[in-house]
Amino acid sequence: MTDQNSPEFSSPPAEKSRLRQAIDMISTLITLSYTIKVFTAKWYMIRNRLQELLSDLTDIHKRGPGGDDMLLSGEVIQAIIDTVSECNQLGKRCIESTYNGKFFMQSDLYKVVCVLDTHIKYLSDIYTVGVCIFVEKPGILDSKDGKKVYVNDLLSRLKIGDAYMKTEALVDLNQVIQEDEQIMDICVKTNGIVSILVSFLDSEVIDIREESAKAVCEISKYDVYRRVLASAGMIPPLIRVLEGGSRVGQKFAARCLVNITEKSNYAWSILAQDGLTVLLKIGRNIDVFGSNLVVLACEVLKNLSGEEEINKCMVEQGALEVFIELAKSKNEVVLLSSIDFLQIMASKDEFNRDLIVKGGIFVLLNVLDPKVFMSSKAGEMAFVAIKALCMESTTTLKIVMDYGFLDHMFHFLRNRFFGVQDLALKALIWLCESETSEQVKEAMGDAGFIPELVKFLDAKSIEFRVLAAKALSSMMSVPKNRKIFMENQENVGLLVKLLEQEEDNSGEDRKFLLSILMSITSTASGRKIVRRSASNKLSCIFTGKWR
């Protein structure tokens, strides 16, 4: 709804009534003019102009369906009423012969003619662009020239209309630029439209501000037009809308900033307008701004982080702390966006990584806690971020292990937690390949991972079979784990069975199964157990090695 307290706002029905008043006054004055005998020639000119003005106003009055589509602002109608009143007083003075000299009378009559000419020209300007204001919306297959006429009609309404008309013109513009890319191109290349849209971002009328933000956002989707928008001075008012506009306006402003910063462009322009402070303010006040706007703000910040100096400014202004806090959110979209941001920032330099480890590693680990687990997507992103943070730090890996990371992965494996078994298997492989892998592998064996991994060796999913076989193959380098594996005869039996079934299979899982077999047959006891379970054919393969 339009802000009716705005000075620009005028109620269409009320303006319709005032327009009717003006028409009636002009009709009366025309009748009066026929009774004036003084300076008949001059009054003849006035009467002609009054008749022309009456015709234009009557036409406008008829065109508004039900009085709801006003084309003139209240100020314009009042100016016409004032002129007609003045003309009426002048006519009475001419009839009553109260003028002190013909010169003053002629001067006043000339002034009235000039003012009437001004009103007539103003009304004429409304229709200058091929029946402007009332041009029918063109179809997608219509000619380009026809579309240009329609765009010029929109431009005219945006220039001279009142708040109501401007809003309607913006609604029409948004509709056509979303439906027809050719009209979008015409709009951007039509001198004046982009500048008007940018200026409307600061309008006191909420509807005008929102519709303008929507149009600018739509145009900003196209890389070829972004320079035009920026050159028109779009960024400062966008920041103002983002900070203090309506919820709808803020959404479009944020999306527009996401679009234009896609390639780290205009980063310094946004910083110069204190945009970084506004974006972080949104992140700090999710209860005020809402989760959707926070996610969009995060997207803008991710785009801006490509600039090294701006990255440092973000850290100095507390961006990491803001998004570590947001990573605790129960809103999945906010959670995913904040983790993604933290991962990007951690990849920039060691200083960022250390800050995130210090304040955020426990938050990321908590995302993997089965008691608060949200989704496989959230779990995967948290795992990838943790992995990146631990990649160059055994200290961080120890923190992760001490905080119960293995317990979480064990829960996902044992309970067949839907959608995250592969995540758990990948996590185990990663741990087996870490710098402290021997201690980790032993801890995994003690925690009971071996029987859980064995269950995946004959899974329906090829991916799961390969991951489980690879993890077990790595764990078998620890003597204690080989002993645990062989203590259960069924483990060896399944291994032999799978190898015999896949004898002619050269798949990747077979490679790891053979590696497991080679590990457990590295001892005499292991060879004895395998020989009891293996067929003659399989035994022959290892005859040379077992002797």
Number of C-alpha atoms within 10 A of each C-alpha: 6 17 15 12 10 13 10 16 17 21 16 23 15 14 23 24 13 16 25 15 14 24 23 13 16 24 13 13 20 19 11 15 20 12 11 17 11 14 13 13 10 13 20 14 13 22 20 13 19 24 15 15 22 20 13 15 21 16 11 17 22 11 15 15 9 12 15 15 19 26 24 24 21 21 13 15 20 16 14 22 19 13 18 22 16 13 23 19 13 18 20 14 14 17 16 10 13 11 14 8 9 12 10 11 19 14 11 15 20 16 13 18 20 14 15 21 17 13 18 19 13 14 19 14 13 21 16 15 19 13 13 21 22 14 18 13 17 18 12 14 8 10 10 14 10 14 24 18 19 25 25 23 25 24 26 22 23 23 15 17 20 21 28 23 22 23 23 19 22 24 17 14 23 19 13 21 19 13 13 15 13 14 21 22 14 18 24 17 13 14 12 16 20 25 16 15 24 24 16 22 28 20 18 17 22 22 24 27 25 27 26 29 30 25 23 24 24 18 26 22 16 12 13 10 16 22 14 17 20 17 11 16 14 24 23 19 19 27 23 18 24 26 21 11 19 14 16 18 25 24 23 25 31 27 23 27 28 24 23 25 20 18 13 18 18 18 23 16 13 20 15 12 16 14 23 23 18 19 23 20 17 23 27 19 13 17 10 11 18 13 21 15 25 28 21 25 26 25 24 24 25 22 21 26 21 18 14 12 11 17 18 16 16 19 16 10 13 14 26 23 17 18 25 22 17 23 26 18 17 13 13 16 14 24 25 20 23 27 24 21 23 22 21 17 24 21 14 15 11 13 13 20 21 16 15 23 19 11 14 23 22 16 18 25 19 21 24 24 18 15 9 10 14 16 14 17 14 20 24 20 20 25 21 18 23 21 17 15 21 20 14 13 13 13 10 19 21 14 15 19 15 11 15 15 19 21 16 18 23 22 15 22 22 15 10 12 15 11 14 18 21 19 20 24 25 19 20 26 22 14 22 23 15 19 14 13 17 17 14 20 27 18 15 20 22 13 12 14 22 21 15 15 21 20 15 21 24 17 13 9 10 15 14 20 23 23 24 29 29 26 25 29 22 20 28 24 16 16 14 14 23 23 15 16 22 17 12 11 13 13 18 23 17 16 22 22 17 17 20 15 10 13 12 9 12 9 11 15 23 22 16 21 23 16 18 24 19 17 20 23 20 13 13 11 13 18 20 12 17 21 19 13 18 18 13 11 10 17 17 13 10 14 11 8 11 15 7
